[in-house]
């Protein structure tokens, strides 16, 4: 397997890490905060998920 777009991995990881930090802060704001935190996690992990898909599709 050859690494595709290696420069994108640190950016996607940073976005995911920031999403986790923001979700932890949102979680303390009650039920609405928990729902928003879940969406924040989903949206912030998408770039990392797409990068992982690109690693296998490019072969």
C-alpha positions in Angstrom: 0.0 0.0 0.0 1.3 3.4 -1.0 0.4 6.4 1.1 -1.8 8.8 -0.7 -1.9 12.5 0.3 0.4 12.1 3.3 0.2 15.9 4.0 -3.6 15.5 4.6 -3.2 13.1 7.5 -1.9 15.7 10.1 -4.7 18.2 9.0 -7.4 15.5 9.4 -6.0 14.4 12.7 -5.9 18.0 14.0 -9.5 18.5 12.9 -10.6 15.3 14.7 -8.6 16.3 17.9 -10.2 19.8 17.9 -13.6 18.1 17.5 -13.1 15.9 20.5 -12.0 18.9 22.6 -15.1 20.9 21.5 -17.4 17.9 22.1 -16.1 17.5 25.6 -16.9 21.2 26.3 -20.4 20.9 24.7 -21.2 17.7 26.6 -21.6 19.6 29.9 -24.3 21.9 28.5 -27.2 19.4 29.1 -29.2 17.4 26.5 -28.9 19.9 23.7 -25.1 20.0 24.3 -24.8 16.3 24.2 -26.6 16.1 20.8 -24.4 18.9 19.4 -21.4 17.1 20.8 -22.3 14.0 18.9 -22.7 15.9 15.6 -19.5 17.7 16.3 -17.7 14.3 16.6 -19.3 13.0 13.4 -18.4 16.0 11.4 -14.9 16.5 12.6 -14.0 12.8 12.0 -15.2 12.8 8.4 -11.9 14.2 6.9 -9.9 11.4 8.7 -12.4 8.8 7.5 -12.2 10.1 3.9 -8.4 10.0 4.1 -8.6 6.4 5.2 -10.9 5.5 2.4 -8.5 7.2 -0.1 -5.7 4.9 1.0 -7.5 1.8 -0.2 -9.4 3.2 -3.2 -6.2 4.5 -4.8 -4.8 1.0 -5.4 
